[in-house]
Amino acid sequence: MRTEHIELFVEEASMAIALRTLVPKIRADLTFNIYEFQGCQDLLGKLPNRFKGYRSWFPPNWRIIVLIDRDRKNCLALKRQILNMAKQAGLRSQALRNATPQVLVRLAVEELESWFFGDIPALCAAFPGVSPDLGKRAGFRDPDAIKDTWEQLERVLQRAGYFRGGLQKIRCAREVTQHMEPASNLSHSFRVFRDGLRAL
C-alpha cells in the first residue's frame, strides 16, 4: 500500500524547518506532520509513549519517520534502540513479506548541516559570498565526513560575511533548503533519507 501520510519526529527546530521544504520536493503527494523536540535525549525519552499512542489507531497508509543527528553516536546502536521502542509499542519496524515498515529511522551524519554541504550550489544561492568551489576543497569533498559540522558551516558563512554574531540555524535551514535539489545532493545520509521516503 502506497504511503499517503507521514509523521516525522525530529530533535530540533532547524531540522523541522528544513523538512517542511524538503519533504514536498521529494514526495509532493504526501501529507505530513512534524514534531520537534528539545534535543536527542528529549526525543529518545518521549518516543516510547508516542509510539504507544499510535498503536491502536494507526492507519495502514501512514508511516512514522524518526530523523536524528548521529553526533558521533554509533549509528547501528541508535537505530536499533529506536526500532526496539517501536517494536515494544506494537508497531512494525521491519518489512514483513510485502508489508512496508510502519517506522523508519534515518540519521543525518554527522548533523543536518552535512546535508547543506551536500548541496554547495544551494548554499551559494542562499549565501552568495560562499565560494562555489567549496566542495572541491580538502575537508569538504565528503559532506558526511565533516566533523563539528555546524561549527564548520558557521566558519564558512562568517568568512563569507554572514552571521558575525553566530550561526542562526533556523534561518540558515530555511534559506538553504529553498534552493536544495534532492536529486543532486552529495550527502550519503541525505540520499538514504530521500530514497527511503521515495520508497514508502
Backbone as CSV, one residue per row, in Angstrom:
resi,resn,N_x,N_y,N_z,CA_x,CA_y,CA_z,C_x,C_y,C_z
1,MET,0.842,-1.196,0.000,0.000,0.000,0.000,0.880,1.250,0.000
2,ARG,0.615,2.145,-0.931,1.382,3.377,-1.050,1.113,4.295,0.138
3,THR,2.184,4.818,0.717,2.057,5.722,1.854,1.444,7.049,1.417
4,GLU,0.488,7.537,2.191,-0.157,8.819,1.893,0.184,9.901,2.901
5,HIS,0.620,9.483,4.104,0.887,10.463,5.163,2.052,9.980,6.012
6,ILE,2.904,10.919,6.447,3.986,10.567,7.360,3.961,11.464,8.591
7,GLU,4.328,10.874,9.709,4.531,11.573,10.964,6.043,11.623,11.179
8,LEU,6.611,12.810,11.218,8.054,12.983,11.336,8.421,13.454,12.733
9,PHE,9.365,12.767,13.341,9.865,13.138,14.659,11.314,13.586,14.519
10,VAL,11.604,14.799,14.954,12.941,15.365,14.801,13.385,15.979,16.128
11,GLU,14.700,16.155,16.264,15.226,16.578,17.561,15.376,18.077,17.735
12,GLU,15.155,18.863,16.684,15.340,20.307,16.846,14.563,21.085,15.798
13,ALA,14.427,22.387,16.066,13.621,23.256,15.213,14.205,23.421,13.820
14,SER,15.526,23.510,13.684,16.107,23.721,12.357,15.834,22.528,11.443
15,MET,15.812,21.324,12.019,15.503,20.135,11.232,14.043,20.165,10.780
16,ALA,13.159,20.609,11.649,11.746,20.727,11.287,11.562,21.731,10.154
17,ILE,12.244,22.865,10.239,12.170,23.893,9.198,12.671,23.327,7.866
18,ALA,13.793,22.621,7.913,14.356,22.040,6.685,13.378,21.058,6.045
19,LEU,12.770,20.211,6.854,11.886,19.175,6.303,10.592,19.743,5.742
20,ARG,10.138,20.862,6.276,8.923,21.478,5.721,9.121,21.856,4.259
21,THR,10.346,22.161,3.889,10.652,22.476,2.489,11.070,21.235,1.714
22,LEU,11.844,20.350,2.331,12.422,19.220,1.602,11.429,18.096,1.310
23,VAL,10.552,17.790,2.257,9.628,16.666,2.041,8.784,16.867,0.787
24,PRO,8.155,18.040,0.577,7.385,18.212,-0.665,8.244,18.140,-1.931
25,LYS,9.515,18.490,-1.838,10.390,18.369,-3.009,10.670,16.909,-3.343
26,ILE,10.661,16.061,-2.322,10.953,14.638,-2.525,9.687,13.852,-2.850
27,ARG,8.593,14.122,-2.116,7.313,13.427,-2.325,6.179,14.428,-2.221
28,ALA,5.865,15.057,-3.319,4.815,16.086,-3.329,3.434,15.504,-3.041
29,ASP,3.295,14.182,-3.142,1.987,13.550,-2.941,1.664,13.284,-1.477
30,LEU,2.611,13.505,-0.574,2.409,13.166,0.825,1.849,14.331,1.638
31,THR,1.010,14.006,2.600,0.731,14.946,3.682,1.652,14.560,4.836
32,PHE,1.932,15.514,5.716,2.842,15.188,6.818,2.670,16.143,7.979
33,ASN,3.026,15.642,9.164,3.144,16.436,10.378,4.570,16.294,10.881
34,ILE,5.100,17.360,11.481,6.447,17.315,12.043,6.359,17.662,13.525
35,TYR,7.001,16.840,14.344,7.035,17.060,15.783,8.488,17.251,16.190
36,GLU,8.797,18.429,16.743,10.182,18.714,17.130,10.331,18.616,18.640
37,PHE,11.529,18.202,19.050,11.830,18.002,20.454,13.014,18.885,20.853
38,GLN,13.364,18.841,22.117,14.439,19.684,22.645,15.734,18.879,22.719
39,GLY,16.177,18.375,21.584,17.416,17.620,21.530,17.184,16.127,21.492
40,CYS,18.292,15.409,21.313,18.250,13.954,21.142,17.677,13.242,22.354
41,GLN,18.131,13.603,23.545,17.680,12.896,24.747,16.193,13.110,25.001
42,ASP,15.706,14.306,24.732,14.275,14.576,24.871,13.478,13.706,23.905
43,LEU,13.937,13.622,22.669,13.269,12.794,21.659,13.262,11.329,22.075
44,LEU,14.432,10.809,22.428,14.523,9.393,22.797,13.699,9.081,24.048
45,GLY,13.639,10.028,24.974,12.877,9.806,26.196,11.372,9.770,25.976
46,LYS,10.896,10.493,24.966,9.450,10.590,24.744,8.918,9.651,23.657
47,LEU,9.818,9.100,22.845,9.359,8.242,21.746,8.538,7.028,22.191
48,PRO,8.942,6.299,23.253,8.146,5.111,23.600,6.666,5.414,23.810
49,ASN,6.358,6.473,24.551,4.950,6.812,24.776,4.273,7.304,23.509
50,ARG,5.015,8.046,22.674,4.442,8.488,21.395,4.093,7.283,20.534
51,PHE,5.004,6.321,20.459,4.748,5.117,19.667,3.530,4.364,20.198
52,LYS,3.442,4.213,21.513,2.298,3.505,22.105,0.983,4.196,21.767
53,GLY,1.016,5.523,21.677,-0.190,6.272,21.346,-0.731,5.970,19.957
54,TYR,0.136,5.551,19.054,-0.303,5.245,17.689,-0.857,3.830,17.548
55,ARG,-0.473,2.950,18.443,-0.692,1.520,18.240,-2.129,1.149,17.888
56,SER,-3.108,1.712,18.577,-4.486,1.245,18.408,-5.223,1.858,17.217
57,TRP,-4.684,2.939,16.639,-5.471,3.610,15.597,-4.682,3.925,14.325
58,PHE,-3.444,3.487,14.242,-2.562,3.918,13.157,-3.084,3.444,11.794
59,PRO,-3.414,4.363,10.866,-3.949,3.960,9.557,-2.924,3.170,8.743
60,PRO,-3.374,2.248,7.915,-2.442,1.394,7.170,-1.599,2.138,6.135
61,ASN,-2.028,3.310,5.700,-1.267,4.059,4.695,-0.475,5.222,5.317
62,TRP,-0.247,5.159,6.619,0.584,6.135,7.321,1.915,5.487,7.693
63,ARG,2.939,6.310,7.832,4.243,5.854,8.301,4.809,6.884,9.273
64,ILE,5.716,6.421,10.114,6.456,7.288,11.035,7.912,7.297,10.601
65,ILE,8.503,8.476,10.541,9.941,8.590,10.292,10.565,9.334,11.466
66,VAL,11.581,8.750,12.044,12.367,9.405,13.086,13.681,9.822,12.442
67,LEU,13.953,11.122,12.463,15.196,11.655,11.891,16.002,12.285,13.015
68,ILE,17.236,11.842,13.158,18.054,12.256,14.297,19.494,12.452,13.839
69,ASP,20.185,13.414,14.437,21.611,13.602,14.146,22.402,12.437,14.728
70,ARG,23.433,12.008,13.992,24.280,10.962,14.552,25.143,11.512,15.682
71,ASP,25.743,12.692,15.467,26.557,13.332,16.517,27.563,12.368,17.145
72,ARG,28.271,11.629,16.315,29.326,10.703,16.758,28.809,9.499,17.539
73,LYS,27.503,9.314,17.584,26.964,8.128,18.232,27.078,6.942,17.276
74,ASN,26.976,5.739,17.806,27.013,4.524,16.993,25.703,4.417,16.211
75,CYS,25.805,4.511,14.885,24.602,4.525,14.022,23.719,3.305,14.245
76,LEU,24.336,2.125,14.188,23.549,0.894,14.280,22.883,0.772,15.640
77,ALA,23.615,1.113,16.694,23.044,1.016,18.041,21.887,1.996,18.216
78,LEU,22.036,3.201,17.681,20.986,4.209,17.805,19.731,3.788,17.033
79,LYS,19.910,3.296,15.814,18.761,2.822,15.032,18.077,1.649,15.726
80,ARG,18.890,0.716,16.232,18.341,-0.457,16.906,17.535,-0.038,18.134
81,GLN,18.036,0.929,18.890,17.340,1.413,20.076,15.951,1.946,19.718
82,ILE,15.882,2.751,18.659,14.596,3.341,18.266,13.656,2.286,17.691
83,LEU,14.187,1.392,16.871,13.347,0.345,16.292,12.820,-0.609,17.363
84,ASN,13.625,-0.847,18.393,13.144,-1.674,19.512,12.010,-0.992,20.256
85,MET,12.096,0.334,20.408,10.996,1.089,21.025,9.710,0.888,20.231
86,ALA,9.829,0.975,18.906,8.653,0.805,18.047,8.084,-0.605,18.175
87,LYS,8.965,-1.582,18.156,8.527,-2.979,18.263,7.823,-3.231,19.590
88,GLN,8.385,-2.698,20.687,7.777,-2.882,22.002,6.411,-2.201,22.104
89,ALA,6.233,-1.152,21.299,4.938,-0.452,21.290,3.927,-1.133,20.375
90,GLY,4.356,-2.182,19.683,3.441,-2.911,18.803,3.387,-2.394,17.387
91,LEU,4.374,-1.572,16.996,4.443,-1.071,15.625,5.434,-1.903,14.823
92,ARG,5.180,-2.035,13.546,6.046,-2.826,12.669,7.257,-1.986,12.268
93,SER,8.440,-2.442,12.694,9.655,-1.680,12.429,10.526,-2.313,11.354
94,GLN,10.073,-3.446,10.808,10.789,-4.089,9.713,9.777,-4.517,8.658
95,ALA,10.264,-4.620,7.417,9.389,-5.083,6.340,9.081,-6.568,6.551
96,LEU,7.811,-6.919,6.507,7.397,-8.311,6.636,6.629,-8.714,5.392
97,ARG,7.144,-9.728,4.705,6.583,-10.137,3.428,6.445,-8.915,2.531
98,ASN,5.228,-8.549,2.141,5.062,-7.379,1.274,4.635,-6.134,2.047
99,ALA,4.710,-6.189,3.368,4.265,-5.066,4.191,5.428,-4.116,4.471
100,THR,5.210,-2.833,4.200,6.210,-1.800,4.465,6.299,-1.561,5.968
101,PRO,7.501,-1.295,6.499,7.588,-0.964,7.926,6.745,0.264,8.258
102,GLN,6.173,0.260,9.453,5.422,1.439,9.897,6.359,2.532,10.396
103,VAL,7.540,2.142,10.862,8.503,3.080,11.436,9.818,2.979,10.681
104,LEU,10.303,4.130,10.241,11.572,4.228,9.527,12.481,5.156,10.330
105,VAL,13.725,4.749,10.542,14.684,5.576,11.274,15.761,6.013,10.296
106,ARG,16.032,7.323,10.272,17.085,7.861,9.409,17.959,8.796,10.232
107,LEU,19.261,8.807,9.907,20.216,9.638,10.621,20.835,10.651,9.683
108,ALA,20.988,11.877,10.178,21.775,12.893,9.477,23.203,12.752,10.002
109,VAL,24.147,12.496,9.114,25.534,12.240,9.509,26.393,13.406,9.053
110,GLU,27.135,14.022,9.938,27.063,13.984,11.384,25.815,14.717,11.883
111,GLU,25.472,15.793,11.186,24.354,16.637,11.605,23.607,17.119,10.367
112,LEU,22.495,17.784,10.584,21.692,18.331,9.490,22.537,19.176,8.536
113,GLU,23.483,19.931,9.088,24.289,20.830,8.252,25.122,20.078,7.221
114,SER,25.355,18.777,7.430,26.034,17.965,6.405,25.224,17.950,5.109
115,TRP,23.913,17.977,5.250,23.049,17.980,4.067,23.223,19.273,3.284
116,PHE,23.484,20.383,3.992,23.713,21.655,3.306,25.047,21.628,2.561
117,PHE,26.064,21.036,3.183,27.354,20.880,2.499,27.240,19.922,1.313
118,GLY,26.211,19.087,1.309,25.977,18.184,0.182,25.406,18.873,-1.031
119,ASP,24.985,20.116,-0.877,24.424,20.890,-1.992,25.041,22.285,-1.975
120,ILE,26.295,22.369,-2.410,27.014,23.645,-2.414,26.317,24.691,-3.285
121,PRO,25.761,24.337,-4.454,25.026,25.357,-5.220,23.874,25.978,-4.430
122,ALA,23.172,25.183,-3.612,22.088,25.730,-2.782,22.648,26.652,-1.716
123,LEU,23.772,26.258,-1.129,24.422,27.083,-0.112,24.853,28.424,-0.711
124,CYS,25.393,28.370,-1.922,25.826,29.599,-2.606,24.643,30.462,-3.033
125,ALA,23.546,29.834,-3.429,22.357,30.597,-3.821,21.773,31.331,-2.621
126,ALA,21.792,30.667,-1.453,21.267,31.300,-0.244,22.222,32.359,0.295
127,PHE,23.518,32.103,0.165,24.557,32.997,0.698,25.621,33.202,-0.379
128,PRO,25.408,34.158,-1.281,26.254,34.304,-2.478,27.734,34.565,-2.201
129,GLY,28.093,34.927,-0.982,29.501,35.132,-0.680,30.292,33.842,-0.546
130,VAL,29.612,32.712,-0.434,30.290,31.416,-0.308,30.872,31.017,-1.659
131,SER,32.096,30.502,-1.634,32.762,30.103,-2.877,32.080,28.891,-3.490
132,PRO,31.774,28.937,-4.789,31.179,27.758,-5.438,32.145,26.579,-5.522
133,ASP,33.446,26.828,-5.256,34.444,25.754,-5.269,34.627,25.106,-3.899
134,LEU,33.806,25.477,-2.929,33.962,24.966,-1.568,33.988,23.437,-1.535
135,GLY,33.116,22.805,-2.287,33.029,21.348,-2.279,34.230,20.642,-2.863
136,LYS,35.105,21.365,-3.537,36.318,20.768,-4.118,37.498,20.827,-3.147
137,ARG,37.331,21.565,-2.058,38.429,21.735,-1.105,38.551,20.523,-0.192
138,ALA,39.807,20.250,0.208,40.048,19.170,1.163,39.241,19.436,2.428
139,GLY,38.627,18.409,2.941,37.806,18.554,4.144,36.338,18.802,3.867
140,PHE,36.005,19.144,2.612,34.602,19.429,2.275,34.083,18.539,1.142
141,ARG,34.920,17.641,0.639,34.507,16.807,-0.505,33.467,15.760,-0.116
142,ASP,33.557,15.255,1.104,32.598,14.263,1.600,31.793,14.915,2.719
143,PRO,30.572,15.356,2.441,29.790,16.097,3.443,29.600,15.343,4.754
144,ASP,29.452,14.005,4.679,29.190,13.231,5.886,30.447,12.976,6.716
145,ALA,31.612,13.307,6.172,32.870,13.119,6.907,33.313,14.389,7.628
146,ILE,32.577,15.483,7.448,32.938,16.753,8.091,32.615,16.665,9.584
147,LYS,33.619,16.899,10.407,33.422,16.886,11.860,32.971,18.267,12.329
148,ASP,32.253,18.285,13.456,31.764,19.557,14.003,31.079,20.360,12.896
149,THR,30.082,19.731,12.288,29.513,20.237,11.036,28.922,21.633,11.153
150,TRP,28.124,21.873,12.184,27.504,23.202,12.253,28.548,24.269,12.558
151,GLU,29.579,23.910,13.344,30.649,24.867,13.600,31.428,25.179,12.319
152,GLN,31.631,24.157,11.502,32.304,24.369,10.209,31.465,25.261,9.304
153,LEU,30.164,25.015,9.291,29.282,25.844,8.475,29.295,27.284,8.971
154,GLU,29.283,27.451,10.285,29.356,28.798,10.845,30.633,29.507,10.381
155,ARG,31.771,28.801,10.414,33.039,29.409,9.982,33.007,29.787,8.512
156,VAL,32.487,28.886,7.681,32.398,29.161,6.240,31.548,30.397,5.985
157,LEU,30.401,30.468,6.646,29.498,31.595,6.420,30.050,32.892,7.006
158,GLN,30.710,32.807,8.130,31.293,34.022,8.705,32.424,34.557,7.827
159,ARG,33.242,33.670,7.274,34.297,34.116,6.350,33.697,34.787,5.116
160,ALA,32.493,34.352,4.750,31.819,34.935,3.585,31.030,36.194,3.942
161,GLY,31.062,36.583,5.218,30.428,37.831,5.631,29.062,37.700,6.276
162,TYR,28.666,36.484,6.653,27.338,36.243,7.237,27.457,35.808,8.699
163,PHE,26.403,36.052,9.466,26.264,35.541,10.834,27.464,35.894,11.717
164,ARG,27.864,37.148,11.696,29.003,37.579,12.516,28.756,37.310,14.001
165,GLY,27.510,37.372,14.416,27.183,37.143,15.819,26.934,35.688,16.159
166,GLY,27.140,34.776,15.222,26.907,33.348,15.438,25.849,32.813,14.479
167,LEU,26.019,31.567,14.109,25.121,30.936,13.143,23.687,30.882,13.668
168,GLN,22.761,31.370,12.869,21.330,31.258,13.169,20.819,30.022,12.415
169,LYS,20.747,28.916,13.138,20.489,27.632,12.490,19.133,27.582,11.794
170,ILE,18.118,28.173,12.404,16.778,28.137,11.806,16.753,28.956,10.519
171,ARG,17.312,30.155,10.565,17.357,30.983,9.354,18.160,30.296,8.253
172,CYS,19.282,29.721,8.622,20.125,29.031,7.644,19.364,27.872,7.005
173,ALA,18.688,27.070,7.828,17.923,25.931,7.306,16.836,26.396,6.349
174,ARG,16.135,27.462,6.718,15.055,27.978,5.878,15.600,28.443,4.524
175,GLU,16.699,29.178,4.551,17.201,29.790,3.315,17.894,28.782,2.408
176,VAL,18.667,27.861,2.979,19.385,26.895,2.136,18.419,25.899,1.500
177,THR,17.465,25.373,2.276,16.583,24.336,1.732,15.685,24.843,0.611
178,GLN,15.424,26.149,0.577,14.644,26.694,-0.537,15.321,26.418,-1.881
179,HIS,16.636,26.317,-1.879,17.394,26.150,-3.117,17.876,24.715,-3.334
180,MET,17.685,23.831,-2.367,18.244,22.481,-2.486,17.531,21.656,-3.547
181,GLU,18.317,20.845,-4.244,17.808,19.914,-5.255,18.051,18.495,-4.743
182,PRO,17.029,17.821,-4.237,17.234,16.490,-3.653,17.915,15.487,-4.580
183,ALA,17.684,15.599,-5.866,18.254,14.618,-6.789,19.767,14.693,-6.890
184,SER,20.352,15.847,-6.582,21.790,16.008,-6.805,22.607,16.156,-5.528
185,ASN,22.000,15.972,-4.360,22.726,16.151,-3.105,23.812,15.086,-2.952
186,LEU,24.988,15.498,-2.508,26.133,14.598,-2.394,26.262,13.938,-1.026
187,SER,25.438,14.326,-0.070,25.491,13.710,1.256,24.852,12.320,1.199
188,HIS,25.624,11.306,1.574,25.092,9.947,1.561,23.903,9.816,2.513
189,SER,24.004,10.418,3.698,22.894,10.285,4.652,21.640,10.983,4.143
190,PHE,21.809,12.085,3.398,20.634,12.711,2.796,20.017,11.786,1.754
191,ARG,20.849,11.169,0.925,20.321,10.285,-0.126,19.587,9.086,0.475
192,VAL,20.090,8.575,1.602,19.404,7.459,2.267,18.026,7.912,2.761
193,PHE,17.965,9.117,3.333,16.671,9.661,3.758,15.755,9.849,2.550
194,ARG,16.264,10.493,1.513,15.478,10.767,0.299,14.942,9.477,-0.312
195,ASP,15.811,8.481,-0.463,15.407,7.237,-1.119,14.433,6.438,-0.244
196,GLY,14.623,6.512,1.067,13.675,5.843,1.964,12.295,6.460,1.860
197,LEU,12.253,7.778,1.767,10.965,8.464,1.640,10.313,8.141,0.302
198,ARG,11.102,8.112,-0.751,10.548,7.773,-2.076,9.991,6.365,-2.123
199,ALA,10.606,5.445,-1.376,10.230,4.024,-1.448,8.982,3.710,-0.642
200,LEU,8.578,4.576,0.258,7.416,4.280,1.112,6.118,4.183,0.305
